[in-house]
Amino acid sequence: MRSAESGRKYELSLKARVPRLAGEGVTQEAPAERTLETVYYDTKDFRLTRAGIALRRNSGTGWSLKLPSQELRFPLGDSPKAPAQIATLLRAYTLDRKLRPVAQLRTDRFTHRLTDASGRTLATLADDHVTGEFLGGPAVRLDRWRELDVEAGPELLDRLDRTLRKRGAENAWWPSKLQRLMGDAAENKRGSNEVLPAYLRAQFERLRRADLGFRVGEDDSVHQLRVAARKLRSALQTFASLVGRKKADAVTAELKWLGAELAPARDAEVSQARLEACLDEVSPELVFGPLRQYLTRDFARTSRTELARATEALSSNRYAALLRSIAALLDTMRPAGKKALRKPLRKTARKLCRATAATEGLSGVELEKALHNVRKKAKRARYAADAVRPAFGKKLRAWRKHVKAVQQTLGKHQDSVVDRAALRHFAIDGFSENQNTFTFGLLYGRDEAAAKMLQGRFADEWRTLRKGARPSWLKV
């Protein structure tokens, strides 16, 4: 991606002469001419354009899928129809709607090279004469315009900028040729700007970005998918009365299914990273046998299985139906004022208090289960606060901060529970293979001690939460 320091884009009258940028040791060569014909594809309601995604077919270079973080290229092929591979990648955005041509551009490009005395390229000036047809409206829209695209080093770029402006060039108003041609046709037509719909839309967008990331092999995409699904589910459960309980319940049930399909793949990643980090902290003289290789082998097998499971889920009709249901729900949400938002948040706070009270007098496995329940209630309370935070003041932010501290501490506590179960599994399997399992027992003991320490920290953080600042209506 080109930075602001290396390139700038301008507009210039179609009748103006090509700006001469030569001088002071710079020579401007005669232009190299090239014609580019590009067809842009989108759904009928411009779902890709609204998401900042551009799909185009160029007669010379093939298919290009420009995403916010990268650009993917595909061979041209014989058919003008978007390839099935691309349609699959974009499924979370198109929701299986047909991809069709929405615009076509013809660009007559004249590229001037600016060189020094030795012939070394100092800058390039692309003079684009563009003819565009917008095909996505009730009638075909034609337009013609001219763009200048300059690439150079920062110092020369500033000098060229001054010269171009003297020749009548102005900063380009539109970020891309397609958006100029389309105008406001693809503008998002959203309803209320109040906080809850905005939060839900943001999480849905996060889920779609992660879906696309998973399909192109981006790291951490399973984690991002899972987090977005969890936040959507939590907010819909908390604010179901404002969203429409029947619709909210149906979507949350499917989000729960999706989370269950994604969880094992993510859990395997996290467990492996944590156990390997713990192993790094053990003195070499206390590490017996090929433990790291043992962990790598076991988790690699698990990861392959669980990633296949996640892939199958994301390729299913059930998942596609879930995406359509979320989009439909967001399109029909009713506005809700601050007063209406308070009751659901207060309810989550009460549930958190009751879950904490239920831990009193427990020990061992029963305490671990109860603390895990507190963690889940704290997470829901935190997500609820995140959803409505823009509507309330600093006191809610302070309460949310304390809730987050409780959730994170209990998250680490739950990690120790999961790790101990895994270590016990490895110790049993290792023993059956005649491995020395002393180190697994050592790590088990350390996790057990860490769990007790985290229980004490939770007690302190809970007292801070109970005494901390919060809005008066949130006191329970």
N, C-alpha and C positions, 0 to 999 in steps of 0.2 A: 504494500500500500504506500502510495506516495505521500510524503509529509508536506506540510505547508511551506517548509523551507526549500523544497526542491522543485515545486511546480505551482503554477497559478493559471487560472482560466479567466478569459475575458470575452466580451462581446464586442463586435465591430459591425458597422454598417456594411450591407452587401455591396454597396457601390464604392466603398473606400479602397484606396490602393493598399497593397501589402506594406506594412510598416518596415522601414529599413532600420535594422539594428546594428549595422556595421559601424566601425569607428573605434579609435583608441585600441588598436591591436586586434580587432575582431573583424573577421570577414564573413559575410552572409552569402552562402552558396545558392545557386539556382535550385528551385524546388524539385523534389521527387514527387511525382503524381501517383495517386492511388485512389481507386473507387471502392468504397465499402458498402455492401448492402446487408442490412441487418433487420431481422424480424423478431419482435419481442412477443413473448407468450405470457399469458396470465389467465386466471379464471374470469368468468363474466363479471364478478363483483370485485375484481382487482385485489385478491387476498395476498398475492405475493408482493405487489407494489406497496401495499399498506404496511407490510412487515419489513420493508427495506430489502427485498430480494428481487433480483433481476434475472430472468431466464431469456436468453436470446440465441438465435440461430444466424450465424454469419456464413455466407456462401463460400468464403475463403478459408476460414479457420475452424468451422464446426460449431458445436453447441457450447455455450458458456453459462454457467450457473454462478452468479455473483452473490455471495452471502456476506453478512456483516463482518465476518472474521476471515474469510478466504474466498478464493475463486476456483471453481472446478471446471475442467474442460472435458468434453466428450467428442468422439468422432462425428462427422457430419451425417453419414448414413444416406440412404436413398429416399427416405420418407420425410415429408415436412412435419409429420406428427411428432410431438415430444416423445423421446424414447421412454420405454417402460422403466428403465433404471432411474431416470430423473423423476418420473412421476412417483416412484416409490420413496425416493428421498424427501419429496415435498408433501408427503401424504398428510402430515400433521397440519399443514397450512391450507392445502386445497380441499381437505376433507372429502377426497375422491371426486371433486368436481373436475370437469373437463378443462384441460389446458388448451387454449386457442390463441391465434394471433390477435394482438390488441393494437399493435403499432408496427409500422415498418419505416425504416430510415435509409436514405441514400446519402452517403457522405463522400463528397469529392475533396480529398485531403491533399494539401500541398505542404510537404514537409521541408523546411529550410534548416540546414545545418549551419551553425555558427562556429567558426574555427579560429585558432590562433595561427601565427605565421608558420608553424611546423605542421599544420593540418590537423592538430588535435581538436576533438570536439569539445567546445565549451558549453554549448547550449543547443537546444532544438526548438524551433517554432513550427507548430502544426497549425495550418490555416484551413479550417474545416468549413466547407459550404454545404449546408445540410438542407435536405428536402424531406419532410416527414408527413406521414399519413397516420392519423389516429383512427383506428377501426373499431374501438370499443364502445362508442356512443351510439345514439340514435341515428346519427348521420356521420359520414366520413369527414374528418377535419384535416385540412391541408395547411401546412406552414412551411416557411423558408426562413432560415437565419444563418448567421455566421459566428463561429467561435474561433478564438485563438487560444492555443494551449502551449505554454512555455515551460520548459524544463531547464534548470540551470542550478549552479551552486548558489548559496545564500547571498553572497556579495554581488555577483553578477546579476542575480535575479532582481535585486533592488534597483540596480542601474537600468536594466531593461524595462522594469516596471515604469520608471519615470518617462522613458522614451515612448513606450506604448501609449501612455495616457496623453502625452502631447499630440499623438497621432489620432486621438479620438477613441481609443479603447476604454472600455469600462468593465468593472468587475462583473463576472457572470452572475446573473440573478438565480438561475436554477442549478442545482447540484449535478444534474445529468441531463442528457439530451432527451431521454424518455420522459422525465418529469416535466420538462418544458413543454413537450408536445401534448402530454395528457392534461396539464393544468391542474385543476382541482377535482378532476373526475374520480381520482382514487383517494380523495381525502376521507379520513375516517369520520364516519357519521355516528358519533357516540351519543348516548343519552346523558343522564345526569353525571356531573363531574364530582359527585360526593364520594367520600373516601372508600367505602366498601366496594363498589363496582371497580374503582380504580385499582384497588389491591388485588381483587380477583383476576382482573384482566392482566395485571403484571405477572401473577403466578402462572396464568395460562400461557402467556408469552414465554415465560421461563421454561415451561414444560415443552413447548413446541421447539424452542431453540435447542434444548437438550435432546429432544427426539432426533432432530436433524444432526446434531453432533454425534449421537450414537451411530447413526447410519453411515456417517463419513469417517468413523473411527477416532473421534476426539477423546482424549483422556478425560476422566472424571465425569463423563456424560451420564453414566448410570447413576452416580451420586446426585447429579443435578436433576435428573428425571425424578428420582425418588423424593428429593426435597420438595420440588414443585408440586408433585402429587400429594405429598403429606400436608403441605401448607394449604392447598386448595381444599382438601378433605376436611382439615381442621376448621378452616374458616366457614365452610358450608355447614358443618355440624353446629358450630357455635351460633351462627347467625341464620339458622334455618328458618326461623319465624319471619325474618325480613326478606328472605329470598323466595320463600314458598316451600313449605316443609316437604310436600310430596316430591317435588322436583329435586330438592336438595338431598333428600334421603336416597333417591334413585341414583344420583350422581355419586354421592359419597360411598355407596355400596360398591360401585364399579371402581372408584379410586382405591378402595380398600383391596379389591382384587388385584389391581395393577401394582400396588405397593407390595403385595405378597409375592407377585411374580418377579419383581425387581430386587427385593430384599436379599435373597441368598447370594446373588452375584456381588452386591455391594458389601455385604457382611464378610464374604470371603476376602475381598480386597483389604478391608479394614483390619480384620483379624491377622492376616499375614503381616501387614505393615507393623502392627503393634507388637506381635510376638518376636519379629525380627529385631525391632528396636530394643525390646527387653533383653534379647540375647546379646545384643551389642554391649549392654551394660554389665554383663557378667565377666568376671576376670577369666582370662584364657585358661588358667589352670583348673577352673571349675567347669569347663565345657568338655564333656566327654562324648566321643563319637561324632559322626557326620550329621549333627542335628540340623544345621542350616539346609543341607541338601535334602534331609528328610522332610522338613517343613515345605521347601520349594516344590518337591515332588507331589506331596499331598495336596497343597493348595492349587497347584497347576491343574491337577485332575478335577478338583472341585470347581475351579473357575471356568474350565471349558464346559462343564455340564450346566452350570448356572447361567453362563452367558448365552448358551444355546436356548435355555428356557426363556430368558429375557427377550431374545430375538424373536422367538416364536410368539410371545405375547404381543410384541409391538407390530407384528405382521398380521395379527388376527383381525377378523371382522368385529370382534367384540371391542377391541381397542379403538378401531375407527368409529364405532358407534358411540363410544365414550367421548371422544373428541367432539363429535357432532352435538352430543347432549350438552357438553360444557359451553360450546359456542352458542347454542340456542338459549341456554339459561342466562348467559350474560347479555344476550340481546333483549331479553324480556324483564330484566330486573327493575324493580320499582325503587324510586328514591326513598331514602331514610334519613331523618334528621338526627342530631346529636342525642336527643332524649331517647330515641328508639334504640340507639347503639349502646346505651349504658346498661340496660337490663341483661342482655346476653353476656356482656363482659363481667358484670357482677356475679352472674350465675357461675361462670368458669372459676372465678376467685373463690366462691363458696365450695365448689367441688374440690379445689386444691386444698383448702383448709380441712375438709372432711377426710380427704385421703391421707393427709399428714397426721391427723389425730388418730387414724386407724393403725398407725405404726407403733403406737405406744404399747410397751409391754411385750413386744415380739422379739424374737431372736432367730438366728440361723437362717434356714431357707425361707421361712415364713416372713422374716424381716426383709430379706432380699426381694421377695415378690412384692411386698407392700411398698418398698422404696421405689421399685420399678414403676408401680402404679402412680406414685407421687410424681415421678419424673414425667410420665405421660401427661398428667394433669397440668404440671408446670409448663410443659411445652405448648399445650393447647392455650393456656392463659397468655403465654408470651406471644404466640401467633395472633391471638385475638387483639392484644394490645398493639401489635404491629399493624394490624388491619385498620384500626381506628385512630392510631396515634396522631395523624395530622389534624384531627378534629378537636383534640384536647391539649392540655398544657403540660408544663414541666413536671407536675406532680405525677402524671401518668407515666412519663418517661422514667422517673425515678423508681416507681413501682415495677415497671417492666424490667429495669436493670437488675433489681433484686431478684425478680422471678427468674431471669436468665441465669444469674449466678447459681441459684438452687438447681435449675435444670442441668447446667453444665457439670456441677459437682456430682449429681446423681447419674449423669451420663457416664462419667468416668467410673463411678461405682458399678454401673451395669456392665461396662466394658470388662471390669475385673471378674464379674460373674461369668460372662461369656468366655473370657480367656481361660479361666480355671476349668471350665467344662472342656474346652479344646485341649488344654494341657493334660487333663486326665485321659482323654481319648488318645493323645499321642503317646502318653506313657504306657498305656495298655497295649497299643499296637507295637510300639517299640520293643517292649518286653517280649512280645510273641515273636519278634524278629531277632531276638538275642542282642538288642541294643542296650547300652548303658543309659538308663532313664533318670539318673541322679539329677541332671540339670533341669529336666522337666519338673521334678519335685521341688527343686530350689525355686524355680520361677513361680510355681504354685504357691509356695509359702510366702513369697514376696507379694503376690497379688492378694493373698488373704490378709496380710498386714496392711496393705494399701486400702483395702475395703473398709477396715475398721477405722483408719484415719479419716477416710472420706465420710463415713457416717458421723464422726465428730464434727467435721467441717460443715456438713449439712445442718446439723443442729444449730450451730452458730449462725449460719446464713439464714436459717428460718426465723430465728429471733430478730435478726436485722430486718428481714422482710416484714414481720409483724409490726415492728416499731417504726418502720420507714414512712416517708411522706407518700401520700396518695390522695386523689380527689375524695372529697367527703362522701360522695355517692358510692364509692368503691369500698368503704369500710364494712367489713362483714364479721 
